[in-house]
Every structure is written in C-alpha cells, then in structure tokens.
Amino acid sequence: MTAVLEANDVSRLFEVRRGMFRKKRTLHAVNGIDLAIQAGEVLGIVGESGCGKSTLAKILLGLLPPSEGRVRYGGRDLTELDRFAVAKLVQPVFQDPYSSLNPRRRIAAIVGFPLDVHGIGTKAERRRMVSAIMERVGLPSHFAERYPNELSGGQRQRVAIARALVMNPKIVVCDEPTSALDVSVQSQILNLLLELRKDLDVTLVFISHDLGVVEHIATRVAVMYLGRIVELAPTHELFADPKHPYTRALLSSILTPEPGLGIPETGLGEAYPDPLNPPSGCRFHPRCRQRFAPCDTQAPRPLLASGHMTECHLHDPQIDGSLPQKDAYP
C-alpha cells in the first residue's frame, strides 16, 4: 500500500551565526528522517523543545524545502507539485489559535479563505461548504459573522480546524494544537479530531510535548532527539515496552496525580546538548545511564523488529562490548 506521505532521508540545515564577527555554523535541525505515514493513521511526534519537531512539520507541510532527501505525497515527489497542489493535500492546525487567525476577518471569511484562493465552487457553493464544515466542528451558524476576538480559545481552535478541513485534504498536520488551551477544553478538541479522522477519513500528524495527549490520540508514535527519530512504534507498544533509554526517560517524566510522589526524576539532567555541536557517536550518550564503550564513538543504526524501530546499541547484535548490568530506569 502506497503511503499518503513519505519522507526519505530528509534533512534541513540552517546557517547560524553567534555574534557579528563569528563565522557561520551549520545547524542540522532535522537530520536523516525516514517516515512512511499510512492513510487514516494518527502519527504522534514527541520530544523535548528544540529536537526538530516543528521544523519537520513545516517540511511535511511544504512550507520549508528539505536541504537533503525527498518528500512524497501519495507517491508524487514534492518537487513535482506546486504550492496549490500541496495545499489541497495537506493542511496545518497551528499551536496558538490567538495568533493563527486574522483578527480583521469574520469567521466565515476565515474558514472559506482556502476555497477563495483555490477558486473552488461558486460563491453560493462556498457558503454552503463553509456552513457545513462549521457545523461539523461544532460552531453554531451565528458564529459566521463574528470576529476571532469574540470567541474563546477552544472555539478559535475549532475555527482553525474547520479552515484546515474545508477543502477535504488527505493529511492534517497539527503542531501542538492543544497546548495553548485549558485542560478542560483540550479533551474536547482531541475528541473532535478523533471523530473527524474517522468520519472524514483524514490522516493526522500530531506533534506534541504532552505524552498523555499523544497516548490518547496517536496510533503510532515517533520519538525525536536532536533532529533524529530514535524510536518509532505503535502507541500501545511504545508506552508498554519502550526500547530506547531516551523514550524511557520521557515516559518516567509524566506527572502522576498520586499524592506524596513529588516531581518525577528523569535522569536527563538540566542541560540539553548544543545542537550546533552535537556529541559524537550516539547523540544521547552524554545523558544516558546505560551508555557503554561504542556509544561514545559509533552512531547507532536503525533497527526494525515487528514494526518497532529503535536507534540504540543496546539492541544491536552486531555491536561488541559489555552491556550494562541493569536497566537504570524504573
């Protein structure tokens, strides 16, 4: 089966200068990403701030061209498609509904703007399409003539979702779509996305730092660290049996409502590695409690077993060395 969206060895480089008189240095924001996203699934992408999640989202949306590698939509290369064709296939829902909507336009105009740009249907047909998608996302018809500042945060995010879906795209990329919302509203938006995924047969790429949210909505999860995907597996399997030490550390950081347990200890330390000067070998080894000799000098290769991919020497039968005596994480 052909994937609806593929990324093959995709990298994105930026030239960064620290100070007026210093030379530019190269930042690998995304480094050799391989992904195949199937129709109807929800791919969750998680990782610490600065790991490359949002840069990858912009590449998948066609907003940033990859410096290296290829992106395909339904088997067609990104370079073969113009921006209008890409916009019909994939649409975004951004993090902040307060800044992603034009405050000077009414809600109906915001939702219908993609239809206007692409010249889809007559004016009457566009009105009917806007009305239908607004009703589907839970926005009453009288909201059509309101402005964004008259709506709550959850209602604004529903507007953003309606705008993304009005042209029936194959894929919607959601970049932290609930992080700016109250907890009580987050669950409503998540449940709405799940309903729309089922009813409209849309594929979701869901980027978040909230592991609880990702566990609820995703069917597969990709864990990113310093521009690389270090683990990729079905959601239930990744949460039940994480293979990579970094994934285990992230899962151990989830807060629990049980009284008296306090703040969880991840063992990751306070300092995130400098992405302009990444560690040699395995990029995670300076923070890893399970490191051994090959980790310092040899980059791990992707290992795939029963749909579970991980980049870690601990699971590589070709790596020589003394393994750690015990697992350092609970």
C-alpha positions as a Markdown table, in Angstrom:
| # | Residue | x | y | z |
|---|---|---|---|---|
| 1 | Met | 0.0 | 0.0 | 0.0 |
| 2 | Thr | 1.3 | 3.4 | -1.0 |
| 3 | Ala | 1.8 | 5.8 | 1.9 |
| 4 | Val | 0.0 | 9.1 | 1.8 |
| 5 | Leu | 3.1 | 10.9 | 3.0 |
| 6 | Glu | 6.7 | 9.8 | 2.9 |
| 7 | Ala | 10.0 | 11.4 | 4.0 |
| 8 | Asn | 13.1 | 9.7 | 2.7 |
| 9 | Asp | 16.4 | 10.6 | 4.3 |
| 10 | Val | 15.1 | 14.2 | 4.9 |
| 11 | Ser | 17.4 | 16.8 | 6.5 |
| 12 | Arg | 17.1 | 20.5 | 7.0 |
| 13 | Leu | 20.2 | 22.7 | 7.6 |
| 14 | Phe | 20.4 | 26.3 | 8.8 |
| 15 | Glu | 23.3 | 28.6 | 8.8 |
| 16 | Val | 23.6 | 30.2 | 12.3 |
| 17 | Arg | 25.9 | 32.9 | 13.4 |
| 18 | Arg | 26.6 | 33.6 | 17.1 |
| 19 | Gly | 27.9 | 37.1 | 17.2 |
| 20 | Met | 28.6 | 39.6 | 14.5 |
| 21 | Phe | 32.3 | 38.7 | 14.0 |
| 22 | Arg | 32.0 | 34.9 | 14.3 |
| 23 | Lys | 31.8 | 32.5 | 11.4 |
| 24 | Lys | 28.5 | 30.9 | 10.5 |
| 25 | Arg | 28.0 | 27.4 | 11.7 |
| 26 | Thr | 25.7 | 24.7 | 10.4 |
| 27 | Leu | 22.7 | 23.5 | 12.4 |
| 28 | His | 21.1 | 20.2 | 11.5 |
| 29 | Ala | 17.6 | 20.9 | 12.7 |
| 30 | Val | 16.3 | 17.7 | 11.0 |
| 31 | Asn | 18.9 | 15.0 | 10.2 |
| 32 | Gly | 18.1 | 12.0 | 8.0 |
| 33 | Ile | 14.4 | 11.4 | 8.8 |
| 34 | Asp | 12.7 | 8.4 | 7.3 |
| 35 | Leu | 8.9 | 8.2 | 7.6 |
| 36 | Ala | 6.0 | 6.5 | 5.9 |
| 37 | Ile | 2.6 | 7.7 | 7.0 |
| 38 | Gln | -0.3 | 5.4 | 6.1 |
| 39 | Ala | -3.9 | 6.6 | 5.3 |
| 40 | Gly | -6.1 | 7.0 | 8.3 |
| 41 | Glu | -3.5 | 6.8 | 11.0 |
| 42 | Val | -2.5 | 9.3 | 13.6 |
| 43 | Leu | 1.2 | 9.7 | 13.9 |
| 44 | Gly | 2.3 | 11.3 | 17.1 |
| 45 | Ile | 5.7 | 13.1 | 17.2 |
| 46 | Val | 7.2 | 13.8 | 20.6 |
| 47 | Gly | 10.4 | 15.1 | 22.0 |
| 48 | Glu | 11.9 | 17.9 | 24.0 |
| 49 | Ser | 11.8 | 21.5 | 22.8 |
| 50 | Gly | 14.5 | 22.1 | 20.1 |
| 51 | Cys | 14.5 | 18.5 | 18.9 |
| 52 | Gly | 13.2 | 19.4 | 15.4 |
| 53 | Lys | 9.5 | 18.6 | 15.7 |
| 54 | Ser | 8.2 | 21.9 | 14.3 |
| 55 | Thr | 10.9 | 22.1 | 11.6 |
| 56 | Leu | 9.8 | 18.6 | 10.5 |
| 57 | Ala | 6.2 | 19.7 | 10.5 |
| 58 | Lys | 7.0 | 22.7 | 8.2 |
| 59 | Ile | 8.8 | 20.3 | 5.8 |
| 60 | Leu | 5.8 | 17.9 | 5.7 |
| 61 | Leu | 3.5 | 20.9 | 5.0 |
| 62 | Gly | 5.7 | 22.1 | 2.1 |
| 63 | Leu | 6.5 | 25.3 | 3.9 |
| 64 | Leu | 10.2 | 24.5 | 4.2 |
| 65 | Pro | 12.1 | 22.6 | 1.4 |
| 66 | Pro | 14.4 | 19.9 | 2.7 |
| 67 | Ser | 18.1 | 20.6 | 2.3 |
| 68 | Glu | 18.5 | 16.9 | 1.5 |
| 69 | Gly | 16.3 | 14.0 | 0.9 |
| 70 | Arg | 12.8 | 13.7 | -0.7 |
| 71 | Val | 9.2 | 14.2 | 0.4 |
| 72 | Arg | 6.4 | 12.4 | -1.4 |
| 73 | Tyr | 2.6 | 12.8 | -1.3 |
| 74 | Gly | 0.8 | 9.7 | -2.5 |
| 75 | Gly | 3.9 | 8.6 | -4.4 |
| 76 | Arg | 4.4 | 12.0 | -6.1 |
| 77 | Asp | 7.6 | 14.0 | -5.3 |
| 78 | Leu | 7.2 | 17.4 | -3.7 |
| 79 | Thr | 9.3 | 18.9 | -6.5 |
| 80 | Glu | 6.6 | 17.8 | -9.0 |
| 81 | Leu | 3.8 | 19.7 | -7.2 |
| 82 | Asp | 3.2 | 23.4 | -7.0 |
| 83 | Arg | 2.2 | 25.0 | -3.7 |
| 84 | Phe | -1.5 | 25.0 | -4.6 |
| 85 | Ala | -1.5 | 21.2 | -5.2 |
| 86 | Val | 0.4 | 20.6 | -1.9 |
| 87 | Ala | -2.2 | 22.8 | -0.1 |
| 88 | Lys | -5.0 | 20.6 | -1.4 |
| 89 | Leu | -3.3 | 17.5 | 0.0 |
| 90 | Val | -2.0 | 18.7 | 3.4 |
| 91 | Gln | -3.2 | 21.4 | 5.7 |
| 92 | Pro | -2.0 | 22.8 | 9.1 |
| 93 | Val | -3.5 | 23.4 | 12.5 |
| 94 | Phe | -1.1 | 25.6 | 14.4 |
| 95 | Gln | -0.4 | 25.9 | 18.1 |
| 96 | Asp | -1.8 | 29.3 | 19.0 |
| 97 | Pro | -5.4 | 30.0 | 17.9 |
| 98 | Tyr | -5.0 | 33.6 | 19.2 |
| 99 | Ser | -2.4 | 34.4 | 16.5 |
| 100 | Ser | -3.2 | 32.0 | 13.7 |
| 101 | Leu | -6.5 | 33.7 | 12.8 |
| 102 | Asn | -6.8 | 37.1 | 11.1 |
| 103 | Pro | -8.4 | 39.4 | 13.7 |
| 104 | Arg | -9.8 | 41.6 | 11.0 |
| 105 | Arg | -11.8 | 39.0 | 9.1 |
| 106 | Arg | -15.1 | 37.4 | 10.1 |
| 107 | Ile | -15.2 | 33.7 | 10.9 |
| 108 | Ala | -17.0 | 32.6 | 7.7 |
| 109 | Ala | -14.4 | 34.5 | 5.7 |
| 110 | Ile | -11.5 | 32.9 | 7.6 |
| 111 | Val | -12.9 | 29.4 | 7.1 |
| 112 | Gly | -13.7 | 30.0 | 3.4 |
| 113 | Phe | -10.4 | 31.7 | 2.5 |
| 114 | Pro | -8.8 | 28.5 | 1.2 |
| 115 | Leu | -11.8 | 28.0 | -1.1 |
| 116 | Asp | -11.4 | 31.6 | -2.4 |
| 117 | Val | -7.7 | 31.2 | -3.0 |
| 118 | His | -8.2 | 27.9 | -5.0 |
| 119 | Gly | -11.3 | 29.2 | -6.8 |
| 120 | Ile | -13.4 | 26.2 | -5.7 |
| 121 | Gly | -17.1 | 26.4 | -6.5 |
| 122 | Thr | -19.4 | 29.4 | -6.9 |
| 123 | Lys | -20.0 | 31.9 | -4.2 |
| 124 | Ala | -23.1 | 30.1 | -3.1 |
| 125 | Glu | -21.4 | 26.8 | -3.1 |
| 126 | Arg | -18.6 | 28.1 | -1.0 |
| 127 | Arg | -21.1 | 29.5 | 1.6 |
| 128 | Arg | -22.7 | 26.0 | 1.8 |
| 129 | Met | -19.3 | 24.3 | 2.2 |
| 130 | Val | -18.3 | 26.8 | 5.0 |
| 131 | Ser | -21.6 | 26.3 | 6.8 |
| 132 | Ala | -21.3 | 22.5 | 6.6 |
| 133 | Ile | -17.8 | 22.3 | 8.0 |
| 134 | Met | -18.5 | 24.8 | 10.7 |
| 135 | Glu | -21.5 | 22.7 | 11.8 |
| 136 | Arg | -19.3 | 19.6 | 11.7 |
| 137 | Val | -16.7 | 21.1 | 14.1 |
| 138 | Gly | -19.3 | 22.3 | 16.5 |
| 139 | Leu | -19.6 | 26.0 | 15.6 |
| 140 | Pro | -23.1 | 27.4 | 15.6 |
| 141 | Ser | -24.2 | 29.2 | 12.4 |
| 142 | His | -24.4 | 32.6 | 14.1 |
| 143 | Phe | -20.7 | 32.5 | 14.7 |
| 144 | Ala | -20.2 | 33.1 | 10.9 |
| 145 | Glu | -20.3 | 36.9 | 11.3 |
| 146 | Arg | -18.3 | 37.1 | 14.5 |
| 147 | Tyr | -14.6 | 38.1 | 14.8 |
| 148 | Pro | -11.9 | 35.9 | 16.4 |
| 149 | Asn | -11.7 | 38.1 | 19.5 |
| 150 | Glu | -15.3 | 37.3 | 20.2 |
| 151 | Leu | -14.6 | 33.6 | 20.6 |
| 152 | Ser | -13.0 | 31.6 | 23.4 |
| 153 | Gly | -9.7 | 29.7 | 22.8 |
| 154 | Gly | -11.4 | 26.4 | 22.2 |
| 155 | Gln | -13.8 | 28.0 | 19.7 |
| 156 | Arg | -10.9 | 29.6 | 17.8 |
| 157 | Gln | -9.2 | 26.3 | 17.5 |
| 158 | Arg | -12.4 | 24.8 | 16.1 |
| 159 | Val | -12.3 | 27.6 | 13.5 |
| 160 | Ala | -8.7 | 26.7 | 12.7 |
| 161 | Ile | -9.7 | 23.0 | 12.3 |
| 162 | Ala | -12.6 | 24.0 | 10.1 |
| 163 | Arg | -10.3 | 26.1 | 7.9 |
| 164 | Ala | -7.9 | 23.2 | 7.6 |
| 165 | Leu | -10.7 | 20.7 | 6.6 |
| 166 | Val | -12.8 | 22.8 | 4.3 |
| 167 | Met | -11.0 | 21.6 | 1.2 |
| 168 | Asn | -11.0 | 17.9 | 2.3 |
| 169 | Pro | -7.3 | 17.4 | 2.5 |
| 170 | Lys | -5.8 | 14.0 | 2.8 |
| 171 | Ile | -3.5 | 15.0 | 5.7 |
| 172 | Val | -3.7 | 17.5 | 8.6 |
| 173 | Val | -0.5 | 18.4 | 10.4 |
| 174 | Cys | -1.3 | 19.5 | 14.0 |
| 175 | Asp | 1.6 | 21.3 | 15.7 |
| 176 | Glu | 0.8 | 21.5 | 19.4 |
| 177 | Pro | -2.9 | 22.2 | 18.8 |
| 178 | Thr | -4.0 | 22.0 | 22.4 |
| 179 | Ser | -1.0 | 23.4 | 24.3 |
| 180 | Ala | -2.5 | 26.9 | 24.5 |
| 181 | Leu | -5.9 | 25.7 | 25.7 |
| 182 | Asp | -7.3 | 25.0 | 29.2 |
| 183 | Val | -7.2 | 21.4 | 30.2 |
| 184 | Ser | -11.0 | 21.1 | 30.2 |
| 185 | Val | -11.0 | 22.3 | 26.6 |
| 186 | Gln | -8.1 | 20.1 | 25.4 |
| 187 | Ser | -10.1 | 16.9 | 25.7 |
| 188 | Gln | -12.9 | 18.4 | 23.6 |
| 189 | Ile | -10.6 | 19.3 | 20.8 |
| 190 | Leu | -8.8 | 15.9 | 20.9 |
| 191 | Asn | -12.1 | 14.0 | 20.8 |
| 192 | Leu | -13.2 | 16.3 | 17.9 |
| 193 | Leu | -10.0 | 15.4 | 16.0 |
| 194 | Leu | -10.6 | 11.7 | 16.5 |
| 195 | Glu | -14.2 | 12.0 | 15.3 |
| 196 | Leu | -13.1 | 13.9 | 12.2 |
| 197 | Arg | -10.4 | 11.5 | 11.4 |
| 198 | Lys | -12.9 | 8.6 | 11.4 |
| 199 | Asp | -15.8 | 10.5 | 9.6 |
| 200 | Leu | -13.7 | 12.3 | 7.0 |
| 201 | Asp | -11.0 | 9.6 | 6.5 |
| 202 | Val | -8.3 | 12.1 | 7.2 |
| 203 | Thr | -4.7 | 11.3 | 8.3 |
| 204 | Leu | -3.3 | 13.2 | 11.2 |
| 205 | Val | 0.3 | 14.1 | 12.1 |
| 206 | Phe | 0.1 | 15.2 | 15.7 |
| 207 | Ile | 3.1 | 17.0 | 17.2 |
| 208 | Ser | 3.2 | 17.5 | 21.0 |
| 209 | His | 5.4 | 17.5 | 24.1 |
| 210 | Asp | 2.5 | 16.1 | 26.2 |
| 211 | Leu | 2.9 | 12.4 | 26.3 |
| 212 | Gly | -0.5 | 11.9 | 27.9 |
| 213 | Val | -2.2 | 13.6 | 25.0 |
| 214 | Val | -0.2 | 11.6 | 22.5 |
| 215 | Glu | -1.1 | 8.3 | 24.1 |
| 216 | His | -4.8 | 9.2 | 23.9 |
| 217 | Ile | -4.9 | 10.3 | 20.3 |
| 218 | Ala | -2.0 | 8.6 | 18.3 |
| 219 | Thr | -1.9 | 5.2 | 16.7 |
| 220 | Arg | 1.9 | 5.3 | 16.2 |
| 221 | Val | 4.5 | 7.5 | 18.0 |
| 222 | Ala | 7.8 | 8.8 | 16.7 |
| 223 | Val | 10.3 | 10.0 | 19.4 |
| 224 | Met | 12.7 | 12.7 | 18.2 |
| 225 | Tyr | 16.1 | 13.7 | 19.7 |
| 226 | Leu | 18.5 | 16.2 | 18.2 |
| 227 | Gly | 16.9 | 16.0 | 14.8 |
| 228 | Arg | 16.7 | 12.2 | 14.6 |
| 229 | Ile | 13.8 | 9.8 | 15.2 |
| 230 | Val | 15.3 | 7.5 | 17.8 |
| 231 | Glu | 12.2 | 5.3 | 18.3 |
| 232 | Leu | 9.1 | 4.6 | 16.3 |
| 233 | Ala | 6.4 | 2.1 | 17.3 |
| 234 | Pro | 2.6 | 1.6 | 17.7 |
| 235 | Thr | 1.4 | 3.6 | 20.6 |
| 236 | His | 0.4 | 0.8 | 22.9 |
| 237 | Glu | 3.7 | -1.0 | 22.3 |
| 238 | Leu | 5.9 | 2.1 | 22.8 |
| 239 | Phe | 4.2 | 3.1 | 26.1 |
| 240 | Ala | 4.2 | -0.5 | 27.4 |
| 241 | Asp | 7.7 | -1.5 | 26.3 |
| 242 | Pro | 9.9 | 1.4 | 25.3 |
| 243 | Lys | 13.3 | 0.3 | 23.9 |
| 244 | His | 15.3 | 3.5 | 23.8 |
| 245 | Pro | 16.7 | 4.9 | 27.0 |
| 246 | Tyr | 15.6 | 8.4 | 26.0 |
| 247 | Thr | 12.0 | 7.2 | 25.5 |
| 248 | Arg | 12.1 | 5.6 | 28.9 |
| 249 | Ala | 13.3 | 8.8 | 30.4 |
| 250 | Leu | 10.5 | 10.8 | 28.8 |
| 251 | Leu | 7.9 | 8.3 | 30.0 |
| 252 | Ser | 9.3 | 8.5 | 33.5 |
| 253 | Ser | 8.8 | 12.3 | 33.5 |
| 254 | Ile | 5.0 | 12.0 | 33.3 |
| 255 | Leu | 3.4 | 13.6 | 36.3 |
| 256 | Thr | 1.1 | 11.4 | 38.4 |
| 257 | Pro | -1.9 | 12.6 | 40.5 |
| 258 | Glu | -0.9 | 10.4 | 43.4 |
| 259 | Pro | -0.2 | 12.5 | 46.5 |
| 260 | Gly | 3.3 | 12.4 | 48.0 |
| 261 | Leu | 5.2 | 11.2 | 44.9 |
| 262 | Gly | 6.5 | 14.7 | 44.1 |
| 263 | Ile | 8.2 | 15.6 | 40.8 |
| 264 | Pro | 9.5 | 12.6 | 38.9 |
| 265 | Glu | 13.2 | 12.2 | 38.3 |
| 266 | Thr | 14.1 | 11.6 | 34.7 |
| 267 | Gly | 17.9 | 11.3 | 35.0 |
| 268 | Leu | 18.3 | 13.5 | 32.0 |
| 269 | Gly | 19.9 | 16.4 | 33.8 |
| 270 | Glu | 19.2 | 20.1 | 33.3 |
| 271 | Ala | 21.4 | 20.8 | 30.3 |
| 272 | Tyr | 20.2 | 20.0 | 26.7 |
| 273 | Pro | 23.1 | 19.3 | 24.3 |
| 274 | Asp | 24.2 | 22.2 | 22.0 |
| 275 | Pro | 22.6 | 21.3 | 18.6 |
| 276 | Leu | 25.5 | 23.3 | 16.9 |
| 277 | Asn | 28.0 | 21.0 | 18.5 |
| 278 | Pro | 26.3 | 17.6 | 18.8 |
| 279 | Pro | 28.0 | 14.8 | 20.7 |
| 280 | Ser | 30.0 | 12.2 | 18.7 |
| 281 | Gly | 28.7 | 8.7 | 18.3 |
| 282 | Cys | 25.2 | 8.3 | 19.8 |
| 283 | Arg | 23.9 | 11.8 | 20.3 |
| 284 | Phe | 22.1 | 10.8 | 23.5 |
| 285 | His | 25.2 | 9.1 | 25.2 |
| 286 | Pro | 26.2 | 12.1 | 27.4 |
| 287 | Arg | 22.8 | 11.9 | 29.2 |
| 288 | Cys | 22.3 | 8.1 | 29.1 |
| 289 | Arg | 22.7 | 6.0 | 32.2 |
| 290 | Gln | 23.1 | 2.8 | 30.0 |
| 291 | Arg | 26.0 | 4.0 | 27.8 |
| 292 | Phe | 28.9 | 1.7 | 27.1 |
| 293 | Ala | 32.0 | 2.0 | 25.0 |
| 294 | Pro | 30.6 | 2.0 | 21.4 |
| 295 | Cys | 28.1 | 4.8 | 22.3 |
| 296 | Asp | 30.9 | 7.4 | 22.6 |
| 297 | Thr | 32.2 | 7.0 | 19.1 |
| 298 | Gln | 29.8 | 5.0 | 16.9 |
| 299 | Ala | 26.4 | 6.3 | 15.7 |
| 300 | Pro | 23.6 | 3.7 | 16.2 |
| 301 | Arg | 21.8 | 2.3 | 13.1 |
| 302 | Pro | 18.1 | 1.9 | 12.8 |
| 303 | Leu | 16.9 | -1.5 | 14.0 |
| 304 | Leu | 13.4 | -2.7 | 13.0 |
| 305 | Ala | 11.6 | -5.6 | 14.6 |
| 306 | Ser | 7.9 | -6.3 | 14.2 |
| 307 | Gly | 7.1 | -2.7 | 13.3 |
| 308 | His | 9.1 | -1.3 | 16.2 |
| 309 | Met | 12.2 | 0.8 | 15.2 |
| 310 | Thr | 14.8 | 2.0 | 17.5 |
| 311 | Glu | 18.3 | 3.5 | 17.2 |
| 312 | Cys | 20.2 | 2.1 | 20.1 |
| 313 | His | 23.4 | 0.0 | 20.5 |
| 314 | Leu | 21.7 | -1.9 | 23.4 |
| 315 | His | 19.6 | -3.8 | 20.9 |
| 316 | Asp | 22.1 | -4.2 | 18.1 |
| 317 | Pro | 23.5 | -7.8 | 17.9 |
| 318 | Gln | 26.4 | -6.6 | 15.8 |
| 319 | Ile | 27.8 | -4.3 | 18.5 |
| 320 | Asp | 30.6 | -5.7 | 20.6 |
| 321 | Gly | 31.1 | -4.5 | 24.2 |
| 322 | Ser | 30.0 | -5.1 | 27.7 |
| 323 | Leu | 26.3 | -4.3 | 28.2 |
| 324 | Pro | 25.1 | -2.5 | 31.4 |
| 325 | Gln | 24.3 | -4.8 | 34.3 |
| 326 | Lys | 20.8 | -3.5 | 34.8 |
| 327 | Asp | 18.3 | -1.1 | 33.5 |
| 328 | Ala | 18.7 | 2.3 | 35.1 |
| 329 | Tyr | 15.1 | 3.4 | 34.6 |
| 330 | Pro | 12.0 | 2.1 | 36.5 |
